[in-house]
Amino acid sequence: MARRTAALTRRSVAVNFTLPLELLALMDQLAAEAELSRSEFLRGLIEEALEDADDIAVAETRLADEADGWVSLDELRAMTKP
């Protein structure tokens, strides 16, 4: 994901969307506490969310590929009960 994100940061595009005022106020407060502009704060949140989504997709793929060798905790407990 880092390579994909690096390629995207070479250019910038404005994106407009609507937020409830309460969410905007909280975001501005957190951005100020982090000494970031609103754009910097949002950009960081979006980058983290995309990286997390990519990590989850990779983990799900790996688990699906290896699913035959895995058992859930409940299944393991059922197997070990006397």
Summary of the structure (lengths in Angstrom):
residues: 82
radius of gyration: 20.4
end to end distance: 46.6
largest distance: 62.5
contacts: 139
relative contact order: 0.08
helix: 72%
strand: 0%
